[in-house]
Amino acid sequence: MERRHVSTGAPWEPVVGYARAVRVGPFVYVTGTAAVDESGAVVAPGDAAAQAEFALRKIERALADLGASLEDVVRTRIYVTDIGEWEAVGRVHGRFFGAVLPATTMVEVAALIHPALLVEIEADAIVRD
């Protein structure tokens, strides 16, 4: 099976050695995605919902680059630095996936790669050709 990947230019991609998303056959795996723009700046510091939306739009673009869409997502994992933000972040997730209904998990973590990041989201998809 062919293996393809896309990168988004996050400053730590080449340091850690990973791609934003990888597709092998019908399977697409989107790496933990946070609210970091093309220049490496954190987007919406202090606003977990806005960061979740930015991350999900970034995931949507990575999926599209590999011939997939949000409708193909079967699982998401959401990492938050404050579980008290679960509802705000969950509502954003629901706007993107309310009709898709992937399996999902949300957990609180002590920290993410940058102290201003509040949310990181992963997604797995299976493309139905």
C-alpha positions as CSV (number, residue, x, y, z in Angstrom):
1,M,0.0,0.0,0.0
2,E,1.1,3.5,-0.8
3,R,2.1,5.7,2.2
4,R,1.5,9.5,1.9
5,H,1.9,12.3,4.4
6,V,1.4,16.0,4.7
7,S,3.2,18.5,6.9
8,T,2.0,21.9,8.1
9,G,5.2,23.6,9.0
10,A,4.9,23.5,12.8
11,P,8.3,24.3,14.1
12,W,8.6,21.0,16.0
13,E,7.7,18.7,13.1
14,P,11.3,18.4,11.8
15,V,12.8,18.3,15.3
16,V,10.6,15.5,16.5
17,G,10.4,13.8,13.0
18,Y,6.6,13.5,12.3
19,A,4.0,14.6,9.8
20,R,0.7,16.4,10.4
21,A,-1.1,13.4,8.8
22,V,-0.3,10.1,7.3
23,R,-2.4,8.0,4.9
24,V,-1.9,4.3,4.2
25,G,-4.6,2.8,2.0
26,P,-7.9,4.0,3.4
27,F,-6.5,4.8,6.8
28,V,-5.6,8.4,7.7
29,Y,-4.0,9.3,11.1
30,V,-3.8,13.0,12.0
31,T,-1.3,13.7,14.7
32,G,-2.0,15.8,17.8
33,T,-3.0,19.2,16.4
34,A,-3.0,22.4,18.4
35,A,-3.7,26.1,17.7
36,V,-0.4,27.0,16.2
37,D,-0.2,29.1,12.9
38,E,2.2,28.8,10.0
39,S,4.7,31.1,11.7
40,G,4.7,28.9,14.9
41,A,2.7,31.4,17.0
42,V,0.0,30.2,19.3
43,V,-3.5,31.3,18.3
44,A,-6.1,32.5,20.8
45,P,-4.1,32.2,24.0
46,G,-6.4,31.8,27.0
47,D,-9.4,30.7,24.8
48,A,-9.8,26.9,24.8
49,A,-12.8,26.9,22.5
50,A,-11.1,29.1,19.9
51,Q,-8.0,26.9,20.1
52,A,-10.2,23.8,19.5
53,E,-11.8,25.4,16.5
54,F,-8.4,26.4,15.0
55,A,-7.1,22.8,15.6
56,L,-10.2,21.2,14.0
57,R,-9.9,23.4,10.9
58,K,-6.3,22.5,10.6
59,I,-7.3,18.8,10.9
60,E,-9.9,19.3,8.2
61,R,-7.3,20.7,5.9
62,A,-4.8,17.9,6.6
63,L,-7.6,15.3,5.9
64,A,-8.5,17.1,2.6
65,D,-4.8,17.1,1.5
66,L,-4.9,13.3,1.8
67,G,-8.3,12.8,0.1
68,A,-10.3,12.5,3.2
69,S,-12.9,14.6,5.0
70,L,-14.4,15.1,8.5
71,E,-17.1,12.7,7.5
72,D,-14.5,10.0,7.3
73,V,-13.3,10.5,10.9
74,V,-14.0,7.5,13.1
75,R,-12.1,8.5,16.3
76,T,-10.9,11.7,17.9
77,R,-8.8,12.3,21.1
78,I,-8.9,15.6,22.8
79,Y,-6.3,16.7,25.3
80,V,-7.1,19.7,27.5
81,T,-4.9,21.3,30.2
82,D,-8.1,22.2,32.2
83,I,-10.9,19.7,32.2
84,G,-13.1,22.6,33.4
85,E,-13.1,23.6,29.8
86,W,-14.7,20.3,28.7
87,E,-18.0,21.8,27.7
88,A,-16.7,24.7,25.7
89,V,-14.3,22.4,23.8
90,G,-16.9,19.7,23.5
91,R,-19.4,22.1,21.9
92,V,-16.9,23.1,19.3
93,H,-16.2,19.4,18.6
94,G,-19.9,18.8,18.4
95,R,-20.3,21.6,15.7
96,F,-17.7,19.7,13.6
97,F,-18.8,16.2,14.3
98,G,-22.4,16.3,15.5
99,A,-23.6,14.4,12.4
100,V,-20.5,12.2,12.1
101,L,-20.4,10.9,15.7
102,P,-16.9,9.5,15.9
103,A,-15.7,7.7,19.0
104,T,-13.9,10.2,21.1
105,T,-12.0,10.7,24.3
106,M,-11.3,13.9,26.3
107,V,-8.6,13.8,29.0
108,E,-6.9,16.4,31.1
109,V,-3.1,16.6,30.8
110,A,-0.6,18.5,32.9
111,A,0.8,20.4,29.9
112,L,1.2,20.6,26.2
113,I,4.3,21.4,24.1
114,H,3.9,25.2,24.7
115,P,2.5,26.7,27.9
116,A,-0.1,28.9,26.0
117,L,-1.7,25.8,24.4
118,L,-4.8,24.6,26.1
119,V,-6.1,22.0,23.6
120,E,-4.6,19.4,21.3
121,I,-6.7,17.1,19.1
122,E,-6.0,13.9,17.2
123,A,-8.2,12.2,14.5
124,D,-8.3,8.9,12.8
125,A,-10.2,8.4,9.6
126,I,-11.1,5.6,7.2
127,V,-11.8,6.8,3.7
128,R,-14.7,5.2,2.0
129,D,-13.9,5.2,-1.7
